[in-house]
């Protein structure tokens, strides 16, 4: 039955000569199957051309339920539905692919997995979170520079409607997003709060100088001050909540989107373009600043909400 299905897949969806071949690290996230569906099915309404997923390494984290219960499930779907070859090691991906999607839902193994992926010499997209600590994020960047490996990391929320809310007349903003925590991640906001942080940085860009944070069992409120004096706030709700934003404009005007929708398709389009050009659509320096922002936020809540310098924590990690 599986052989018949695989023959069907390869007959209906042949690999185009111009398509890049991509490999996945980590089949413990729905992103692995969602991205593959968008890339591998040319008949789908939301199809993104130019690349195909051809191989995957399972990975997985037995101490995180969200990972352990899904690793085999999604690996089987990739293999049985899309004809993706499941390999035994990350290095087995090297001769099979032109680029790598590091998808592991757990940020802790990302540094070690990236180190192995770097041996392939291929561009790497690293799904959120880039890492579970600022130090690991910086080490990934250092390793990539040493090995001359193009990389980028991004949340799909960067390419949501929040991007259309940017304005030169913006004086400040508040964004909100889900903020569940995961106890194994040392940098607690990196697990899911990264989505809200990415939304804020999509609006403001880099240049945050200090961060303060107050926290309760149900929420976090994180406010950053940018070098030009603007204030931006991320409100994270637990366990889950909606995505949204309000942008404050000159002349006491507002631009609000209280229930923001998003799709994986724009991010997948950026990933394919990155694999083709090897140019990161999100500068690596911006991604590292976001991790310094989250690290400063964690230090702030430990100090009772005191403002913490982003540059100070960034320097410690370097």
ZAMARGU-4260 file (C-alpha; in steps of 0.2 Angstrom, whole numbers, plus 5000, padded with zeros to 4 digits):
<rodrens>
0) 5000/5000/5000 | 5014/5012/5005 | 5023/5008/4989 | 5008/5012/4978 | 5005/5028/4987
5) 5023/5033/4985 | 5022/5029/4966 | 5007/5040/4965 | 5015/5054/4974 | 5030/5054/4962
10) 5019/5052/4947 | 5008/5066/4951 | 5020/5078/4958 | 5037/5076/4949 | 5052/5086/4955
15) 5054/5100/4942 | 5071/5103/4935 | 5073/5120/4943 | 5066/5116/4960 | 5078/5116/4974
20) 5079/5101/4986 | 5076/5105/5004 | 5079/5094/5019 | 5070/5096/5036 | 5078/5094/5053
25) 5064/5090/5066 | 5048/5082/5062 | 5040/5087/5079 | 5031/5102/5073 | 5016/5105/5062
30) 5027/5117/5052 | 5036/5102/5045 | 5020/5096/5037 | 5012/5113/5033 | 5028/5119/5024
35) 5030/5103/5014 | 5011/5104/5009 | 5013/5121/5003 | 5029/5117/4993 | 5026/5099/4987
40) 5008/5101/4980 | 5008/5111/4964 | 4989/5109/4963 | 4986/5117/4980 | 4979/5135/4979
45) 4992/5141/4991 | 5007/5132/4982 | 5024/5140/4983 | 5035/5135/4968 | 5054/5134/4967
50) 5058/5121/4980 | 5053/5104/4986 | 5055/5095/5003 | 5064/5078/4999 | 5072/5072/5015
55) 5070/5074/5034 | 5078/5069/5050 | 5066/5066/5064 | 5075/5073/5079 | 5063/5076/5094
60) 5064/5080/5112 | 5057/5066/5124 | 5056/5078/5139 | 5044/5090/5130 | 5027/5082/5127
65) 5023/5094/5112 | 5038/5086/5104 | 5038/5068/5109 | 5020/5064/5104 | 5022/5071/5087
70) 5039/5067/5080 | 5034/5050/5073 | 5017/5056/5068 | 5023/5070/5057 | 5038/5059/5050
75) 5026/5046/5044 | 5015/5059/5036 | 5030/5067/5027 | 5035/5049/5021 | 5018/5042/5017
80) 5009/5057/5009 | 5023/5067/5002 | 5037/5054/4998 | 5050/5062/5009 | 5065/5051/5013
85) 5067/5049/5032 | 5086/5049/5036 | 5095/5042/5051 | 5107/5057/5054 | 5108/5076/5050
90) 5124/5073/5040 | 5114/5061/5029 | 5104/5076/5022 | 5120/5084/5015 | 5121/5075/4998
95) 5102/5075/4996 | 5098/5093/4998 | 5102/5111/4992 | 5096/5119/5008 | 5090/5115/5026
100) 5075/5119/5036 | 5079/5117/5055 | 5061/5115/5061 | 5064/5107/5078 | 5050/5114/5090
105) 5063/5114/5105 | 5075/5128/5104 | 5088/5119/5115 | 5095/5107/5102 | 5096/5120/5089
110) 5114/5125/5092 | 5120/5107/5091 | 5109/5103/5076 | 5115/5119/5067 | 5133/5114/5070
115) 5129/5097/5061 | 5119/5105/5047 | 5134/5118/5044 | 5144/5103/5039 | 5133/5102/5023
120) 5138/5119/5018 | 5120/5124/5013 | 5109/5138/5018 | 5099/5136/5033 | 5082/5143/5039
125) 5080/5141/5058 | 5062/5141/5063 | 5057/5149/5079 | 5064/5149/5092 | 5082/5152/5085
130) 5088/5145/5101 | 5083/5144/5120 | 5096/5156/5126 | 5104/5172/5120 | 5121/5164/5121
135) 5116/5149/5110 | 5109/5162/5097 | 5125/5171/5097 | 5135/5155/5095 | 5124/5150/5080
140) 5128/5167/5072 | 5147/5165/5076 | 5147/5147/5069 | 5138/5152/5053 | 5150/5166/5050
145) 5165/5155/5052 | 5158/5142/5041 | 5151/5155/5028 | 5133/5148/5030 | 5119/5159/5025
150) 5105/5158/5038 | 5089/5167/5044 | 5076/5165/5057 | 5058/5172/5058 | 5041/5170/5064
155) 5027/5169/5052 | 5019/5184/5061 | 5032/5195/5053 | 5023/5193/5037 | 5006/5195/5044
160) 4995/5211/5042 | 5006/5219/5055 | 5019/5223/5041 | 5005/5233/5033 | 5004/5244/5049
165) 5021/5251/5048 | 5021/5270/5046 | 5034/5284/5046 | 5021/5293/5057 | 5021/5280/5070
170) 5024/5286/5088 | 5022/5270/5097 | 5013/5253/5097 | 5006/5239/5107 | 5005/5221/5100
175) 4997/5206/5109 | 5000/5188/5106 | 4999/5171/5115 | 5012/5169/5128 | 5013/5151/5135
180) 5029/5146/5144 | 5039/5130/5143 | 5049/5126/5158 | 5064/5118/5149 | 5068/5135/5140
185) 5080/5145/5150 | 5075/5161/5140 | 5056/5159/5144 | 5049/5171/5131 | 5058/5162/5117
190) 5046/5147/5117 | 5031/5157/5111 | 5033/5175/5116 | 5045/5177/5101 | 5029/5179/5090
195) 5024/5195/5099 | 5042/5201/5100 | 5044/5198/5081 | 5028/5208/5078 | 5035/5223/5088
200) 5051/5222/5078 | 5042/5221/5062 | 5034/5238/5066 | 5049/5246/5075 | 5065/5238/5067
205) 5081/5237/5078 | 5087/5250/5090 | 5079/5246/5106 | 5089/5252/5121 | 5081/5246/5136
210) 5067/5234/5142 | 5056/5232/5157 | 5044/5218/5161 | 5030/5214/5173 | 5023/5197/5174
215) 5008/5187/5182 | 5003/5169/5180 | 4991/5174/5166 | 5001/5188/5156 | 5017/5197/5153
220) 5019/5215/5148 | 5035/5219/5141 | 5040/5237/5135 | 5055/5243/5125 | 5061/5260/5123
225) 5069/5264/5106 | 5084/5275/5103 | 5072/5288/5096 | 5061/5288/5111 | 5047/5278/5105
230) 5039/5265/5116 | 5033/5248/5110 | 5024/5236/5121 | 5021/5217/5119 | 5006/5210/5129
235) 5007/5191/5130 | 4992/5181/5136 | 4992/5163/5144 | 4989/5150/5140 | 4984/5157/5123
240) 4975/5172/5115 | 4973/5182/5099 | 4986/5191/5089 | 4983/5210/5086 | 4991/5227/5087
245) 4987/5245/5088 | 4999/5258/5081 | 4999/5276/5088 | 5001/5289/5074 | 5005/5308/5074
250) 4990/5319/5076 | 4982/5307/5089 | 4977/5295/5076 | 4976/5276/5078 | 4978/5261/5067
255) 4971/5245/5075 | 4969/5227/5070 | 4962/5218/5086 | 4961/5200/5078 | 4976/5198/5066
260) 4976/5183/5054 | 4991/5175/5047 | 4997/5162/5035 | 5013/5152/5033 | 5013/5155/5014
265) 5022/5172/5014 | 5035/5165/5026 | 5038/5150/5014 | 5039/5162/5000 | 5053/5171/5009
270) 5062/5155/5013 | 5062/5149/4995 | 5069/5166/4989 | 5082/5165/5003 | 5087/5147/4997
275) 5088/5154/4979 | 5098/5170/4983 | 5107/5165/5000 | 5102/5183/5006 | 5093/5184/5023
280) 5077/5194/5022 | 5078/5197/5040 | 5096/5203/5045 | 5104/5192/5057 | 5109/5207/5068
285) 5090/5210/5070 | 5086/5192/5075 | 5100/5193/5088 | 5094/5210/5095 | 5077/5202/5098
290) 5085/5188/5108 | 5094/5202/5118 | 5077/5210/5120 | 5070/5194/5128 | 5085/5191/5138
295) 5084/5209/5145 | 5065/5206/5148 | 5069/5191/5159 | 5082/5200/5169 | 5070/5214/5171
300) 5056/5203/5179 | 5069/5195/5190 | 5073/5213/5196 | 5055/5218/5200 | 5052/5227/5183
305) 5067/5237/5183 | 5073/5243/5165 | 5087/5233/5159 | 5099/5239/5145 | 5098/5229/5129
310) 5116/5233/5125 | 5122/5227/5142 | 5115/5209/5140 | 5120/5209/5122 | 5138/5212/5127
315) 5138/5199/5140 | 5133/5186/5127 | 5146/5191/5114
</rodrens>
